[in-house]
Amino acid sequence: MLDLEVVPERSLGNEQWEFTLGMPLAQAVAILQKHCRIIKNVQVLYSEQSPLSHDLILNLTQDGIKLLFDAFNQRLKVIEVYDLTKVKLKYCGVHFNSQAIAPTIEQIDQSFGATHPGVYNSAEQLFHLNFRGLSFSFQLDSWTETPKYEPNFAHGLASLQIPHGATVKRMYIYNGNCLQDTKAPAMPLSCFLGNVYAESVDVLRDGVGPSGLRLRLLTAGCGPGVLADAKMRVFERCVYFGDTCQDVLSTLGSPHKVFYKSEDKMKIHSPSPHKQVPSKCNDYFFNYFTLGVDILFDANTHRVKKFVLHTNYPGHYNFNIYHRCEFKIPLAIKRDSSDSQTETCTTYSKWDNIQDLLGHPVEKPVVLHRSSSPNNTNPFGSTFCFGLQRMIFEVMQNNHIASVTLYGPARPGGQSKTPEIPQ
């Protein structure tokens, strides 16, 4: 049985690990993977058809804990303990829930002190007692009448006329004063772990198509020699088609991984007569997992030839490998009665809406099958790749965009002029 410390408005954890509000989904999964011998039977719950309409949930069924992640930014929003019989809980080092201590209303009063009068929900038959960043729900189905209190004399739990011995049904840890209105906080400094994250990625465009990326980056920097002075730092960097490997390293830092392509499975769709000739050397990717970006370099020139932006939707083959890339892509839309206009495609755009903006049907897609080996099948099904304005949109079966590949002619001299920045 897990023995965990409750920190209102912040975290639930122990000396080895901690689930912290605002932490990215990938970090929570990494904790579960590292301690898989202790934390077992974890479920991933999400909406397959509408992944943005419901929270993404990690359900620790053996321990009675749910971790609710915001569907958009994929950071931890609420920690719910829905079965207190499966876990030990303490506050400020003192247990208020264990096999020997029942989490009664009196125990909560003793451990956490007085608070405002609670709220009774007659539909749920639950009595909600709220502290800042922490709520307890008491089951009332065995009570003969609803709880009553005198508003003018309600100075704490002692004034609430509820039967003795009522025990906690659920506990919630969240940010702010109201569970219903809570949002995932900004990523805590303790979650950066020396990594750089992308707050947003804007695709820069020239007259024909994409020319590069402008990244707004976040990192936790420290003052000179003082670790306690760590603070959030925000800065912008740009990378372009034709940049050298050294340019990218000096701009974004070292990648998390370098991947060498063994073959190009899309070569068969190329009009080049040399598509059957095997290459003498392999192109390679810089994988920036916390940015949600891959950068492909030409094996001969060592210059950027492609960017890949990942949306990290659940139900995709690469889910949880990359953090979500919050991108904005300008699309040139031609109107019959006027000059071309620019519309923006984002991480949350649906493919049908993009086709409606274009005003004309896009060519038939290429069907992409992914599997870990030739004999395995992808449990999430295939995706569809559409080519458009020097971009390839990989679309899932629920109409959401899984990734966008940007490509363009490499410039031998690198980027020598400032490209047009979309407004």
Phi, psi and omega in degrees: 000131180291142177243107193236148177264130178264124174241104183306139178065013180221299193199171172220124182180194178221198183289336182272324184207166184206129171271113186249134176302133182095352181287147179291154179305317184299326179290321177296318178296322178298322177297315180295322179292320182293325183250039185294339178283339180259315180259106184244169174056063179260130178253144173252117184247130179201166177270120184291320183272329181230073185294344180266353184270346181225151177297151173272125191239133166256116184255112177271085190296326181289335186249000177067035183234138173240135175250115183258120181253140178300134185294336184268300185270352175058038172249153185296123185253316183219138171251120182244128171255106187260353176219097185283353177281349184258002186211149173263138183231141177221156179228126185056038176081358181247128182291138170239357176210120177198186179293334181261344183238118178274138181280068180280172178297325178291322180293320178296320178298319181291322185279322188249347180087182183284156177211184179291158177304146182282179182238131179259126176256106185291329180293318180273347188054042179237141176253118185259123178249121191246130165249174176290119179075011183205132179225145175238140177244129180251137180280131184243012187293339181267001183271147183279342179211159180290152181294145180233150175207160178264112184303324184286345183238014183277095180249013180157190184294333183296336182272353181277123182274076178235149184299148176291149175089000176298130185253157182289131175270317180216156176227140181233135171245129186206180182256128177102198184260342188231124180295322183292329184258008186289151176230157177294127179288172175298154182299127178295154180299330181291345182266354182288321174052037178080002181268163174249134181243154181260118175286322177203155178226116177258130177276121177276147189224140170257198184290341185254317184187199182297144178240345180169191182234143169245116186251130172263112192250149178238140175208161178258101180267159181245152173289170184296105174075005182239108183291330183290345182270020180299139179210162180289136176235137182239133178208161182246143176221150178235139173231147187229159169300136181093350175295146179280167177302319179293324177301313183293320179297320180286336181274313187251349184088182182291141177286163175288333182203150172245125183240126179262128181287129177274333180200161177248103185285348179265001184296332183296337180273001180279143177282356184293136177288349183263016185292343179269354182276121180292142181282148182281336177219160189255137170297160183219150179258144160263116179264115174253091188293319182284345174268343185072028187228138167246144177235123181261131179250143175290134184293332183271315184265342182059038176242155183295129177238341178211151168239143175235125181251129186249136181264344175057048175280140174296145184095000175258153184300325183265015183303134177076003171280318181249151166283155182295132177267115180274083186260158171229124184239120175283131178246132177279116182250122180268127178254150182290323187264357183210180177290170181295143178245169181244125173245158185249131173257133181240179178302333187257005178290147174261150186296324178300320179293323178294317179296323177296323178294323182292330177077006177211151182292143177272152180301162181300144185280163168266129181275126183250118176256132177240141174201155182286339176206163182300337184265357181261155175249150178278116183294342182266357180084176183276164174240170185237134184249122180247132177267136185197121172048054180060034177221150174240118178263120174268118188248132178279170182290343176270010174082003176271156182274125180274321179199160175230126177257124179254132179220158181189170181292130177289139181262120186305324182266012184075188180276115184255352180223158180283124182284168177289128182260126181293141179264000000 
